[in-house]
Amino acid sequence: MKELVVISGKGGTGKTSLVASFAALAKNAVLADCDVDAADLHLVLAPTVERREVFTSGHEAIIRQADCIHCGACLAHCRFDAVKTDGRAAGEAEFTIDPVSCEGCGVCVHFCPVKAIDFPERTCGEWFVSATRHGPMVHARLGIAAENSGKLVSLVRKEARRIAEEQGRQTIIVDGPPGIGCPVIASIGGCSLVLAVTEPTPSGSHDLARVMELAEHFKVPLVVCINKCDINTEVSRQIEQEVKRRGHTVVAHLPYDPVVTQAQMAGQSVVEYANGSLAEQLRGLWQRLEQEMEKIG
């Protein structure tokens, strides 16, 4: 089984548009959208949700007002300013816990003298298994201000692998999150190949360097695609030189093309929407990626 993870050091490089085309070109693949903080692959693939699960991680403290003796022990011991009071005198004040500020450490639960604080698992979001016109897709939505995105990413990848094994599918295509943080690390660990998508801008070049450092640190094979390469040919040349210097390969130089936006507005990938030059280059890129994964073994 091969797992391709498409990432970018910054948002807006065209990563998801490429994944949508790969989904249309791949045969017998499982798709996974691991950009759980701002998933958008579904906007192109229009999935039909077949399974919906709640994602829980960590705990949150909730004061049972009927049992609270208004002693203020929770307020005194909370280091995160999560315990709020209505300002009345000790013994009379009502205490509540702000769920956004609560870190789930459990200190208030431990020090409450009458055990009036519940400590249930925290609901952080949802994850889904859906059907698309290009095969099954696993995706998720992290709640507002929720944490543990890396754990949710790992869950999405695990479920995608399970489906691939169960259905005999040989390829997993992952739309990874931007940046180099915890969700990106959770996306690339143990994959077959990383495709880093960049653009010829100062921020694109800077953030690609960080992505390459990350892949090198975790010893994950990486290749690079320079998207919208013709908006600044000099920076594109500099990026290619730096990629080669670090021992990686630029597998595609894709030009800027308005057809990408037109395809998005039509709810299609570029290779479904048009048969022009860019679509042909995307087909060639996918063939190159398949060859790279075969070489890795």
ZADO-1210 file (C-alpha; in nm, 4 decimals, padded with zeros to 6 digits):
<atoms>
<atom x="00.0000" y="00.0000" z="00.0000" code="MET" pos="1"/>
<atom x="00.1319" y="00.3466" z="-00.0975" code="LYS" pos="2"/>
<atom x="00.0467" y="00.6664" z="00.0869" code="GLU" pos="3"/>
<atom x="00.1069" y="01.0034" z="-00.0789" code="LEU" pos="4"/>
<atom x="00.0786" y="01.3096" z="00.1463" code="VAL" pos="5"/>
<atom x="00.0486" y="01.6520" z="-00.0183" code="VAL" pos="6"/>
<atom x="00.1547" y="01.9398" z="00.2064" code="ILE" pos="7"/>
<atom x="00.2659" y="02.3017" z="00.1815" code="SER" pos="8"/>
<atom x="00.4525" y="02.5334" z="00.4112" code="GLY" pos="9"/>
<atom x="00.1785" y="02.7936" z="00.3738" code="LYS" pos="10"/>
<atom x="-00.1836" y="02.8094" z="00.2692" code="GLY" pos="11"/>
<atom x="-00.2966" y="02.9078" z="-00.0781" code="GLY" pos="12"/>
<atom x="-00.0339" y="02.7251" z="-00.2837" code="THR" pos="13"/>
<atom x="-00.2894" y="02.5076" z="-00.4654" code="GLY" pos="14"/>
<atom x="-00.2382" y="02.1916" z="-00.2611" code="LYS" pos="15"/>
<atom x="-00.6051" y="02.0906" z="-00.2440" code="THR" pos="16"/>
<atom x="-00.6617" y="02.1598" z="-00.6140" code="SER" pos="17"/>
<atom x="-00.3794" y="01.9188" z="-00.6953" code="LEU" pos="18"/>
<atom x="-00.5183" y="01.6529" z="-00.4608" code="VAL" pos="19"/>
<atom x="-00.8592" y="01.6798" z="-00.6292" code="ALA" pos="20"/>
<atom x="-00.6992" y="01.6097" z="-00.9676" code="SER" pos="21"/>
<atom x="-00.4960" y="01.3212" z="-00.8250" code="PHE" pos="22"/>
<atom x="-00.8200" y="01.1764" z="-00.6864" code="ALA" pos="23"/>
<atom x="-00.9684" y="01.1814" z="-01.0359" code="ALA" pos="24"/>
<atom x="-00.6574" y="01.0255" z="-01.1907" code="LEU" pos="25"/>
<atom x="-00.5825" y="00.7582" z="-00.9307" code="ALA" pos="26"/>
<atom x="-00.7232" y="00.4113" z="-00.9582" code="LYS" pos="27"/>
<atom x="-00.8596" y="00.2287" z="-00.6568" code="ASN" pos="28"/>
<atom x="-00.7527" y="00.4970" z="-00.4042" code="ALA" pos="29"/>
<atom x="-00.8758" y="00.6090" z="-00.0633" code="VAL" pos="30"/>
<atom x="-00.8791" y="00.9840" z="-00.0002" code="LEU" pos="31"/>
<atom x="-00.8089" y="01.1527" z="00.3326" code="ALA" pos="32"/>
<atom x="-00.8424" y="01.5220" z="00.4144" code="ASP" pos="33"/>
<atom x="-00.6114" y="01.5799" z="00.7101" code="CYS" pos="34"/>
<atom x="-00.6461" y="01.9577" z="00.7121" code="ASP" pos="35"/>
<atom x="-00.8869" y="01.9156" z="01.0029" code="VAL" pos="36"/>
<atom x="-00.8745" y="02.2818" z="01.1106" code="ASP" pos="37"/>
<atom x="-00.9940" y="02.4071" z="00.7712" code="ALA" pos="38"/>
<atom x="-01.0909" y="02.1113" z="00.5526" code="ALA" pos="39"/>
<atom x="-01.1970" y="02.2040" z="00.1981" code="ASP" pos="40"/>
<atom x="-01.1428" y="01.8997" z="-00.0244" code="LEU" pos="41"/>
<atom x="-01.5142" y="01.8272" z="00.0170" code="HIS" pos="42"/>
<atom x="-01.5953" y="02.1497" z="-00.1724" code="LEU" pos="43"/>
<atom x="-01.4619" y="01.9894" z="-00.4913" code="VAL" pos="44"/>
<atom x="-01.5461" y="01.6233" z="-00.4333" code="LEU" pos="45"/>
<atom x="-01.8995" y="01.6737" z="-00.2923" code="ALA" pos="46"/>
<atom x="-01.8904" y="01.3696" z="-00.0603" code="PRO" pos="47"/>
<atom x="-02.1979" y="01.1880" z="00.0662" code="THR" pos="48"/>
<atom x="-02.1506" y="01.1171" z="00.4355" code="VAL" pos="49"/>
<atom x="-02.2030" y="00.7497" z="00.5167" code="GLU" pos="50"/>
<atom x="-02.0648" y="00.7463" z="00.8698" code="ARG" pos="51"/>
<atom x="-02.0339" y="01.0249" z="01.1265" code="ARG" pos="52"/>
<atom x="-01.8442" y="00.9929" z="01.4560" code="GLU" pos="53"/>
<atom x="-01.7798" y="01.2292" z="01.7460" code="VAL" pos="54"/>
<atom x="-01.4151" y="01.3060" z="01.8201" code="PHE" pos="55"/>
<atom x="-01.3330" y="01.3278" z="02.1899" code="THR" pos="56"/>
<atom x="-00.9972" y="01.4141" z="02.3379" code="SER" pos="57"/>
<atom x="-00.8959" y="01.5216" z="02.6841" code="GLY" pos="58"/>
<atom x="-01.1418" y="01.6267" z="02.9535" code="HIS" pos="59"/>
<atom x="-01.3280" y="01.9344" z="03.0677" code="GLU" pos="60"/>
<atom x="-01.4394" y="02.0344" z="03.4148" code="ALA" pos="61"/>
<atom x="-01.8062" y="02.1130" z="03.4828" code="ILE" pos="62"/>
<atom x="-01.9298" y="02.2323" z="03.8220" code="ILE" pos="63"/>
<atom x="-02.2554" y="02.0808" z="03.9452" code="ARG" pos="64"/>
<atom x="-02.4225" y="02.3868" z="04.0922" code="GLN" pos="65"/>
<atom x="-02.6614" y="02.1841" z="04.3076" code="ALA" pos="66"/>
<atom x="-02.3695" y="02.0283" z="04.4952" code="ASP" pos="67"/>
<atom x="-02.1297" y="02.3271" z="04.5031" code="CYS" pos="68"/>
<atom x="-02.0691" y="02.4741" z="04.8512" code="ILE" pos="69"/>
<atom x="-01.9239" y="02.7982" z="04.7103" code="HIS" pos="70"/>
<atom x="-01.5906" y="02.7587" z="04.8882" code="CYS" pos="71"/>
<atom x="-01.3761" y="02.8896" z="04.6021" code="GLY" pos="72"/>
<atom x="-01.1178" y="02.6082" z="04.6120" code="ALA" pos="73"/>
<atom x="-01.1455" y="02.5649" z="04.2339" code="CYS" pos="74"/>
<atom x="-01.0788" y="02.9353" z="04.1773" code="LEU" pos="75"/>
<atom x="-00.7814" y="02.9326" z="04.4141" code="ALA" pos="76"/>
<atom x="-00.6073" y="02.6412" z="04.2430" code="HIS" pos="77"/>
<atom x="-00.6790" y="02.7043" z="03.8738" code="CYS" pos="78"/>
<atom x="-00.3693" y="02.8346" z="03.6947" code="ARG" pos="79"/>
<atom x="-00.5462" y="02.9074" z="03.3668" code="PHE" pos="80"/>
<atom x="-00.8106" y="03.1583" z="03.4833" code="ASP" pos="81"/>
<atom x="-01.0782" y="02.9167" z="03.3679" code="ALA" pos="82"/>
<atom x="-01.2867" y="02.9428" z="03.6863" code="VAL" pos="83"/>
<atom x="-01.5233" y="03.2401" z="03.6832" code="LYS" pos="84"/>
<atom x="-01.7181" y="03.3906" z="03.9688" code="THR" pos="85"/>
<atom x="-02.0147" y="03.6280" z="03.9873" code="ASP" pos="86"/>
<atom x="-01.8252" y="03.8453" z="04.2354" code="GLY" pos="87"/>
<atom x="-02.0273" y="03.7793" z="04.5488" code="ARG" pos="88"/>
<atom x="-01.8584" y="03.7173" z="04.8836" code="ALA" pos="89"/>
<atom x="-01.6985" y="03.3848" z="04.9732" code="ALA" pos="90"/>
<atom x="-01.9581" y="03.1282" z="05.0675" code="GLY" pos="91"/>
<atom x="-02.2170" y="03.2907" z="04.8421" code="GLU" pos="92"/>
<atom x="-02.0464" y="03.3330" z="04.5040" code="ALA" pos="93"/>
<atom x="-02.1446" y="03.1081" z="04.2153" code="GLU" pos="94"/>
<atom x="-01.8526" y="02.9519" z="04.0275" code="PHE" pos="95"/>
<atom x="-01.8517" y="02.8366" z="03.6673" code="THR" pos="96"/>
<atom x="-01.5802" y="02.7090" z="03.4346" code="ILE" pos="97"/>
<atom x="-01.5101" y="02.8643" z="03.0967" code="ASP" pos="98"/>
<atom x="-01.4770" y="02.5648" z="02.8574" code="PRO" pos="99"/>
<atom x="-01.2481" y="02.7592" z="02.6208" code="VAL" pos="100"/>
<atom x="-01.0004" y="02.8503" z="02.8954" code="SER" pos="101"/>
<atom x="-01.0148" y="02.5111" z="03.0696" code="CYS" pos="102"/>
<atom x="-00.7032" y="02.3040" z="02.9931" code="GLU" pos="103"/>
<atom x="-00.8532" y="01.9819" z="03.1319" code="GLY" pos="104"/>
<atom x="-00.5773" y="01.9403" z="03.3900" code="CYS" pos="105"/>
<atom x="-00.8159" y="01.8189" z="03.6635" code="GLY" pos="106"/>
<atom x="-00.6676" y="02.0263" z="03.9485" code="VAL" pos="107"/>
<atom x="-01.0054" y="02.1726" z="04.0409" code="CYS" pos="108"/>
<atom x="-01.1570" y="01.8235" z="04.0460" code="VAL" pos="109"/>
<atom x="-00.8841" y="01.7032" z="04.2805" code="HIS" pos="110"/>
<atom x="-00.9151" y="01.9923" z="04.5281" code="PHE" pos="111"/>
<atom x="-01.2960" y="02.0245" z="04.5399" code="CYS" pos="112"/>
<atom x="-01.3792" y="01.9181" z="04.8990" code="PRO" pos="113"/>
<atom x="-01.7255" y="01.7881" z="04.8113" code="VAL" pos="114"/>
<atom x="-01.6448" y="01.6389" z="04.4679" code="LYS" pos="115"/>
<atom x="-01.8922" y="01.8685" z="04.2974" code="ALA" pos="116"/>
<atom x="-01.6998" y="01.8926" z="03.9702" code="ILE" pos="117"/>
<atom x="-01.7603" y="01.6449" z="03.6896" code="ASP" pos="118"/>
<atom x="-01.4736" y="01.5654" z="03.4513" code="PHE" pos="119"/>
<atom x="-01.6169" y="01.4139" z="03.1312" code="PRO" pos="120"/>
<atom x="-01.4302" y="01.3635" z="02.8032" code="GLU" pos="121"/>
<atom x="-01.4232" y="01.6749" z="02.5889" code="ARG" pos="122"/>
<atom x="-01.6020" y="01.6692" z="02.2536" code="THR" pos="123"/>
<atom x="-01.3613" y="01.8377" z="02.0104" code="CYS" pos="124"/>
<atom x="-01.5163" y="01.7769" z="01.6704" code="GLY" pos="125"/>
<atom x="-01.6411" y="01.5166" z="01.4250" code="GLU" pos="126"/>
<atom x="-01.4940" y="01.2831" z="01.1669" code="TRP" pos="127"/>
<atom x="-01.6628" y="01.1290" z="00.8657" code="PHE" pos="128"/>
<atom x="-01.6391" y="00.8443" z="00.6197" code="VAL" pos="129"/>
<atom x="-01.7943" y="00.9501" z="00.2903" code="SER" pos="130"/>
<atom x="-01.8458" y="00.8309" z="-00.0645" code="ALA" pos="131"/>
<atom x="-01.7210" y="01.0447" z="-00.3534" code="THR" pos="132"/>
<atom x="-01.7236" y="00.9998" z="-00.7292" code="ARG" pos="133"/>
<atom x="-01.3578" y="00.8990" z="-00.6979" code="HIS" pos="134"/>
<atom x="-01.3868" y="00.6541" z="-00.4092" code="GLY" pos="135"/>
<atom x="-01.4130" y="00.6639" z="-00.0298" code="PRO" pos="136"/>
<atom x="-01.2931" y="00.9671" z="00.1627" code="MET" pos="137"/>
<atom x="-01.2180" y="01.0146" z="00.5320" code="VAL" pos="138"/>
<atom x="-01.2363" y="01.3720" z="00.6571" code="HIS" pos="139"/>
<atom x="-01.2964" y="01.5636" z="00.9782" code="ALA" pos="140"/>
<atom x="-01.3920" y="01.8935" z="01.1343" code="ARG" pos="141"/>
<atom x="-01.2206" y="02.0162" z="01.4491" code="LEU" pos="142"/>
<atom x="-01.4369" y="02.2285" z="01.6787" code="GLY" pos="143"/>
<atom x="-01.3850" y="02.6017" z="01.7262" code="ILE" pos="144"/>
<atom x="-01.0946" y="02.6650" z="01.9672" code="ALA" pos="145"/>
<atom x="-01.0561" y="02.2877" z="02.0077" code="ALA" pos="146"/>
<atom x="-00.7146" y="02.1294" z="02.0496" code="GLU" pos="147"/>
<atom x="-00.5506" y="01.7950" z="01.9695" code="ASN" pos="148"/>
<atom x="-00.5671" y="01.8390" z="01.5918" code="SER" pos="149"/>
<atom x="-00.2695" y="01.6020" z="01.5616" code="GLY" pos="150"/>
<atom x="-00.4652" y="01.3263" z="01.7329" code="LYS" pos="151"/>
<atom x="-00.7589" y="01.3812" z="01.4970" code="LEU" pos="152"/>
<atom x="-00.5254" y="01.3705" z="01.1955" code="VAL" pos="153"/>
<atom x="-00.3860" y="01.0376" z="01.3174" code="SER" pos="154"/>
<atom x="-00.7388" y="00.9039" z="01.3533" code="LEU" pos="155"/>
<atom x="-00.8286" y="01.0090" z="00.9970" code="VAL" pos="156"/>
<atom x="-00.5176" y="00.8401" z="00.8561" code="ARG" pos="157"/>
<atom x="-00.5780" y="00.5247" z="01.0587" code="LYS" pos="158"/>
<atom x="-00.9347" y="00.4983" z="00.9300" code="GLU" pos="159"/>
<atom x="-00.8193" y="00.5582" z="00.5715" code="ALA" pos="160"/>
<atom x="-00.5697" y="00.2726" z="00.6057" code="ARG" pos="161"/>
<atom x="-00.8374" y="00.0461" z="00.7501" code="ARG" pos="162"/>
<atom x="-01.0677" y="00.1139" z="00.4553" code="ILE" pos="163"/>
<atom x="-00.7856" y="00.0617" z="00.2059" code="ALA" pos="164"/>
<atom x="-00.6985" y="-00.2754" z="00.3578" code="GLU" pos="165"/>
<atom x="-01.0623" y="-00.3808" z="00.3864" code="GLU" pos="166"/>
<atom x="-01.1445" y="-00.2894" z="00.0257" code="GLN" pos="167"/>
<atom x="-00.8139" y="-00.3918" z="-00.1296" code="GLY" pos="168"/>
<atom x="-00.7234" y="-00.0408" z="-00.2412" code="ARG" pos="169"/>
<atom x="-00.3538" y="00.0123" z="-00.3046" code="GLN" pos="170"/>
<atom x="-00.3193" y="00.3911" z="-00.2741" code="THR" pos="171"/>
<atom x="-00.4029" y="00.6502" z="-00.0090" code="ILE" pos="172"/>
<atom x="-00.3940" y="01.0172" z="-00.1118" code="ILE" pos="173"/>
<atom x="-00.3772" y="01.2609" z="00.1777" code="VAL" pos="174"/>
<atom x="-00.4548" y="01.6315" z="00.1596" code="ASP" pos="175"/>
<atom x="-00.2339" y="01.7494" z="00.4439" code="GLY" pos="176"/>
<atom x="-00.2513" y="02.0722" z="00.6444" code="PRO" pos="177"/>
<atom x="-00.0284" y="02.3733" z="00.5765" code="PRO" pos="178"/>
<atom x="00.2637" y="02.4709" z="00.7977" code="GLY" pos="179"/>
<atom x="00.5021" y="02.2507" z="00.9972" code="ILE" pos="180"/>
<atom x="00.3150" y="02.2046" z="01.3247" code="GLY" pos="181"/>
<atom x="00.1671" y="01.9057" z="01.5045" code="CYS" pos="182"/>
<atom x="-00.1020" y="01.8215" z="01.2452" code="PRO" pos="183"/>
<atom x="00.1582" y="01.8205" z="00.9663" code="VAL" pos="184"/>
<atom x="00.3877" y="01.5914" z="01.1651" code="ILE" pos="185"/>
<atom x="00.0910" y="01.3614" z="01.2289" code="ALA" pos="186"/>
<atom x="00.0156" y="01.3646" z="00.8543" code="SER" pos="187"/>
<atom x="00.3570" y="01.2647" z="00.7203" code="ILE" pos="188"/>
<atom x="00.4869" y="01.0117" z="00.9729" code="GLY" pos="189"/>
<atom x="00.5340" y="00.6736" z="00.8073" code="GLY" pos="190"/>
<atom x="00.3990" y="00.7766" z="00.4657" code="CYS" pos="191"/>
<atom x="00.5469" y="00.6586" z="00.1362" code="SER" pos="192"/>
<atom x="00.6097" y="00.9999" z="-00.0190" code="LEU" pos="193"/>
<atom x="00.5553" y="01.3686" z="00.0565" code="VAL" pos="194"/>
<atom x="00.4745" y="01.6124" z="-00.2235" code="LEU" pos="195"/>
<atom x="00.5508" y="01.9662" z="-00.1068" code="ALA" pos="196"/>
<atom x="00.3640" y="02.2288" z="-00.3085" code="VAL" pos="197"/>
<atom x="00.5126" y="02.5765" z="-00.3151" code="THR" pos="198"/>
<atom x="00.4822" y="02.8996" z="-00.5108" code="GLU" pos="199"/>
<atom x="00.7528" y="03.1426" z="-00.6277" code="PRO" pos="200"/>
<atom x="00.7057" y="03.4083" z="-00.3621" code="THR" pos="201"/>
<atom x="00.9290" y="03.5053" z="-00.0671" code="PRO" pos="202"/>
<atom x="00.6926" y="03.3383" z="00.1808" code="SER" pos="203"/>
<atom x="00.6543" y="03.0326" z="-00.0412" code="GLY" pos="204"/>
<atom x="01.0304" y="02.9889" z="-00.0645" code="SER" pos="205"/>
<atom x="01.0829" y="03.0447" z="00.3081" code="HIS" pos="206"/>
<atom x="00.8114" y="02.8023" z="00.4139" code="ASP" pos="207"/>
<atom x="00.9219" y="02.5349" z="00.1669" code="LEU" pos="208"/>
<atom x="01.2624" y="02.5362" z="00.3372" code="ALA" pos="209"/>
<atom x="01.0926" y="02.4627" z="00.6691" code="ARG" pos="210"/>
<atom x="00.8894" y="02.1798" z="00.5121" code="VAL" pos="211"/>
<atom x="01.2040" y="02.0231" z="00.3678" code="MET" pos="212"/>
<atom x="01.3745" y="02.0436" z="00.7074" code="GLU" pos="213"/>
<atom x="01.0744" y="01.8716" z="00.8639" code="LEU" pos="214"/>
<atom x="01.0728" y="01.5867" z="00.6106" code="ALA" pos="215"/>
<atom x="01.4481" y="01.5453" z="00.6479" code="GLU" pos="216"/>
<atom x="01.4186" y="01.5309" z="01.0260" code="HIS" pos="217"/>
<atom x="01.1619" y="01.2508" z="01.0078" code="PHE" pos="218"/>
<atom x="01.3437" y="01.0831" z="00.7166" code="LYS" pos="219"/>
<atom x="01.0395" y="01.0944" z="00.4884" code="VAL" pos="220"/>
<atom x="01.1031" y="01.0980" z="00.1089" code="PRO" pos="221"/>
<atom x="01.0052" y="01.4332" z="-00.0410" code="LEU" pos="222"/>
<atom x="00.9600" y="01.5816" z="-00.3872" code="VAL" pos="223"/>
<atom x="00.8555" y="01.9347" z="-00.4791" code="VAL" pos="224"/>
<atom x="00.6018" y="02.0925" z="-00.7122" code="CYS" pos="225"/>
<atom x="00.6417" y="02.4627" z="-00.7964" code="ILE" pos="226"/>
<atom x="00.2895" y="02.5836" z="-00.8657" code="ASN" pos="227"/>
<atom x="00.2180" y="02.9093" z="-01.0542" code="LYS" pos="228"/>
<atom x="00.5856" y="02.8945" z="-01.1505" code="CYS" pos="229"/>
<atom x="00.5575" y="03.1709" z="-01.4108" code="ASP" pos="230"/>
<atom x="00.4444" y="03.4484" z="-01.1754" code="ILE" pos="231"/>
<atom x="00.8106" y="03.4984" z="-01.0798" code="ASN" pos="232"/>
<atom x="01.0541" y="03.2954" z="-01.2881" code="THR" pos="233"/>
<atom x="01.3604" y="03.4170" z="-01.0990" code="GLU" pos="234"/>
<atom x="01.2252" y="03.2998" z="-00.7609" code="VAL" pos="235"/>
<atom x="01.1199" y="02.9716" z="-00.9267" code="SER" pos="236"/>
<atom x="01.4795" y="02.9237" z="-01.0408" code="ARG" pos="237"/>
<atom x="01.6109" y="03.0005" z="-00.6912" code="GLN" pos="238"/>
<atom x="01.3668" y="02.7515" z="-00.5364" code="ILE" pos="239"/>
<atom x="01.4741" y="02.4777" z="-00.7777" code="GLU" pos="240"/>
<atom x="01.8409" y="02.5405" z="-00.7005" code="GLN" pos="241"/>
<atom x="01.7752" y="02.5181" z="-00.3250" code="GLU" pos="242"/>
<atom x="01.5686" y="02.2005" z="-00.3647" code="VAL" pos="243"/>
<atom x="01.8515" y="02.0372" z="-00.5613" code="LYS" pos="244"/>
<atom x="02.1122" y="02.1585" z="-00.3120" code="ARG" pos="245"/>
<atom x="01.9244" y="01.9788" z="-00.0359" code="ARG" pos="246"/>
<atom x="01.9113" y="01.6572" z="-00.2360" code="GLY" pos="247"/>
<atom x="01.5440" y="01.6665" z="-00.3375" code="HIS" pos="248"/>
<atom x="01.3742" y="01.6791" z="-00.6787" code="THR" pos="249"/>
<atom x="01.1349" y="01.9243" z="-00.8411" code="VAL" pos="250"/>
<atom x="00.8878" y="01.6966" z="-01.0180" code="VAL" pos="251"/>
<atom x="00.6704" y="01.9657" z="-01.1776" code="ALA" pos="252"/>
<atom x="00.6636" y="02.3324" z="-01.2789" code="HIS" pos="253"/>
<atom x="00.2957" y="02.4215" z="-01.3168" code="LEU" pos="254"/>
<atom x="00.1998" y="02.7584" z="-01.4699" code="PRO" pos="255"/>
<atom x="-00.0677" y="02.9913" z="-01.3437" code="TYR" pos="256"/>
<atom x="-00.3920" y="02.9149" z="-01.5247" code="ASP" pos="257"/>
<atom x="-00.7413" y="03.0659" z="-01.4684" code="PRO" pos="258"/>
<atom x="-00.8884" y="02.7242" z="-01.5454" code="VAL" pos="259"/>
<atom x="-00.8148" y="02.6265" z="-01.1845" code="VAL" pos="260"/>
<atom x="-01.0606" y="02.8853" z="-01.0538" code="THR" pos="261"/>
<atom x="-01.3135" y="02.7970" z="-01.3233" code="GLN" pos="262"/>
<atom x="-01.2955" y="02.4296" z="-01.2257" code="ALA" pos="263"/>
<atom x="-01.3394" y="02.5140" z="-00.8582" code="GLN" pos="264"/>
<atom x="-01.6494" y="02.7206" z="-00.9344" code="MET" pos="265"/>
<atom x="-01.7862" y="02.4221" z="-01.1275" code="ALA" pos="266"/>
<atom x="-01.7151" y="02.1886" z="-00.8338" code="GLY" pos="267"/>
<atom x="-01.4671" y="01.9830" z="-01.0354" code="GLN" pos="268"/>
<atom x="-01.0979" y="01.9102" z="-01.0475" code="SER" pos="269"/>
<atom x="-00.8947" y="02.0572" z="-01.3332" code="VAL" pos="270"/>
<atom x="-00.8523" y="01.7221" z="-01.5087" code="VAL" pos="271"/>
<atom x="-01.2299" y="01.6675" z="-01.5005" code="GLU" pos="272"/>
<atom x="-01.3151" y="02.0186" z="-01.6125" code="TYR" pos="273"/>
<atom x="-01.0737" y="02.0715" z="-01.9013" code="ALA" pos="274"/>
<atom x="-00.8355" y="01.8936" z="-02.1374" code="ASN" pos="275"/>
<atom x="-00.5908" y="02.1777" z="-02.1907" code="GLY" pos="276"/>
<atom x="-00.2215" y="02.2131" z="-02.1229" code="SER" pos="277"/>
<atom x="-00.2502" y="02.2283" z="-01.7419" code="LEU" pos="278"/>
<atom x="-00.4658" y="01.9157" z="-01.7280" code="ALA" pos="279"/>
<atom x="-00.2090" y="01.7314" z="-01.9377" code="GLU" pos="280"/>
<atom x="00.0725" y="01.8465" z="-01.7080" code="GLN" pos="281"/>
<atom x="-00.1241" y="01.7252" z="-01.4051" code="LEU" pos="282"/>
<atom x="-00.1617" y="01.3831" z="-01.5660" code="ARG" pos="283"/>
<atom x="00.2129" y="01.3763" z="-01.6201" code="GLY" pos="284"/>
<atom x="00.2741" y="01.4817" z="-01.2591" code="LEU" pos="285"/>
<atom x="00.0544" y="01.2010" z="-01.1281" code="TRP" pos="286"/>
<atom x="00.2396" y="00.9458" z="-01.3408" code="GLN" pos="287"/>
<atom x="00.5700" y="01.0804" z="-01.2062" code="ARG" pos="288"/>
<atom x="00.4468" y="01.0491" z="-00.8461" code="LEU" pos="289"/>
<atom x="00.3368" y="00.6909" z="-00.9075" code="GLU" pos="290"/>
<atom x="00.6852" y="00.6156" z="-01.0418" code="GLN" pos="291"/>
<atom x="00.8485" y="00.7819" z="-00.7398" code="GLU" pos="292"/>
<atom x="00.6406" y="00.5728" z="-00.4997" code="MET" pos="293"/>
<atom x="00.7236" y="00.2558" z="-00.6911" code="GLU" pos="294"/>
<atom x="01.0949" y="00.3356" z="-00.6701" code="LYS" pos="295"/>
<atom x="01.0691" y="00.3808" z="-00.2942" code="ILE" pos="296"/>
<atom x="00.9039" y="00.0400" z="-00.2653" code="GLY" pos="297"/>
</atoms>
